[in-house]
Amino acid sequence: MGVAAGPIRVVVAKPGLDGHDRGAKVIARALRDAGMEVIYTGLHQTPEQIVDTAIQEDADAIGLSILSGAHNTLFAAVIELLRQRDAADILVFGGGIIPEADIAPLKEQGVAEIFTPGATTASIVDWVRANVRQPAEA
């Protein structure tokens, strides 16, 4: 969302029917502890609900956690809805059980980064800081 003042705002969401949210909560807490504002949407969110929340909350980024195997469909739906709602400047990143072969196609669709099992919370925090809300050029 540009170069807005204040802390980075991240919506952390669990789309679809996946009921396992421990990892999403760990990431939400790590981002919060790093000084970011985090809006955790809870389980079983539709792509529409996630995008609505991100726009209403003036989020800079959306972090999706997907373990169900529906990552190709759900990431694509969120990206497309952001485009339709003229909110493509909200960065989308994610993690979960995502096969290596699916990562490049997801990035081609517009997902900024994918974190797989074993990624540290520090690496995720560092990536968000480095890639969300780039300063305006002088």
C-alpha positions in Angstrom: 0.0 0.0 0.0 2.8 2.4 -0.8 4.8 4.2 1.8 2.2 4.7 4.5 3.4 5.7 7.9 3.2 3.4 10.9 4.0 -0.3 11.3 3.6 -2.8 8.5 0.1 -4.3 8.5 -0.2 -8.0 7.7 -3.4 -10.1 7.4 -2.6 -13.7 8.3 -5.2 -16.1 6.9 -6.1 -19.7 6.7 -8.1 -20.2 3.5 -10.3 -23.2 2.7 -11.1 -26.2 4.8 -7.7 -26.6 6.4 -8.2 -26.8 10.2 -4.6 -26.7 11.3 -3.6 -23.2 12.4 -0.6 -23.6 14.7 1.9 -22.5 12.1 -0.2 -19.5 11.1 -0.4 -18.5 14.8 3.4 -18.8 15.2 4.0 -16.6 12.2 1.4 -14.1 13.4 3.1 -13.9 16.8 6.5 -13.5 15.2 5.4 -10.7 13.0 3.6 -9.0 15.9 6.7 -9.4 18.1 8.7 -7.8 15.3 6.6 -4.6 15.6 4.1 -5.3 12.8 0.3 -5.0 13.1 -1.2 -8.4 12.5 -4.8 -9.3 11.8 -5.4 -13.0 12.1 -8.6 -14.0 10.4 -9.0 -17.5 11.9 -9.8 -20.8 10.2 -11.9 -21.6 7.2 -11.8 -18.2 5.4 -12.9 -17.8 1.8 -10.7 -15.9 -0.6 -13.4 -13.2 -0.6 -13.3 -12.9 3.2 -9.5 -12.6 3.2 -9.5 -9.9 0.5 -12.3 -8.0 2.2 -10.4 -8.0 5.5 -7.1 -6.9 3.8 -8.8 -4.0 2.1 -10.9 -3.0 5.2 -7.8 -3.2 7.4 -5.6 -1.2 4.9 -3.2 -4.1 4.9 0.2 -4.0 3.3 0.4 -7.8 2.8 -1.5 -11.0 3.1 0.2 -14.1 4.5 -1.7 -17.3 3.6 -1.1 -20.6 5.4 -2.2 -23.6 3.4 -1.7 -27.3 4.4 -4.7 -28.8 2.6 -3.2 -29.1 -0.9 -5.5 -26.5 -2.4 -2.7 -23.9 -2.6 -2.9 -23.5 -6.4 -6.6 -22.7 -6.4 -6.7 -20.6 -3.2 -3.6 -18.5 -4.0 -4.9 -17.8 -7.5 -8.3 -16.8 -6.1 -6.9 -14.3 -3.7 -4.5 -12.8 -6.3 -7.4 -12.5 -8.8 -9.8 -10.9 -6.3 -7.1 -8.4 -5.3 -6.7 -7.5 -9.0 -10.5 -7.2 -9.4 -10.8 -5.0 -6.4 -8.0 -2.7 -7.6 -5.8 -3.8 -4.6 -3.0 -5.6 -6.4 -0.5 -3.5 -4.4 -1.3 -5.7 -1.4 1.6 -8.2 -1.4 0.7 -11.9 -1.1 3.1 -14.4 0.5 2.4 -17.8 2.0 3.6 -21.0 3.4 2.6 -24.5 4.2 2.9 -27.9 2.6 3.6 -26.8 -1.0 5.5 -29.0 -3.4 8.7 -27.5 -4.9 7.2 -28.0 -8.4 4.3 -25.7 -7.5 6.4 -22.8 -6.2 7.5 -21.3 -9.5 4.0 -21.3 -11.0 2.6 -19.7 -7.9 5.2 -16.9 -8.2 4.3 -16.5 -11.9 0.7 -15.9 -10.8 1.8 -13.1 -8.5 2.6 -14.8 -5.1 5.6 -12.9 -3.9 7.2 -15.6 -1.8 6.5 -19.1 -0.5 7.9 -20.5 2.8 8.0 -24.2 3.2 8.4 -26.3 6.4 11.6 -25.5 8.1 11.6 -21.8 7.3 12.5 -19.9 10.4 10.3 -17.2 11.8 13.3 -14.8 11.6 13.7 -15.4 7.9 10.0 -14.7 7.4 10.1 -11.5 9.5 13.3 -10.4 7.6 11.6 -11.1 4.2 8.5 -9.1 5.1 10.6 -6.2 6.3 12.7 -6.2 3.1 9.8 -6.7 0.7 6.8 -5.0 2.0 6.3 -1.2 1.7 9.5 -0.3 -0.2 10.5 3.3 0.4 9.6 5.8 -2.3 12.5 6.7 -4.6 14.1 10.0 -4.0 
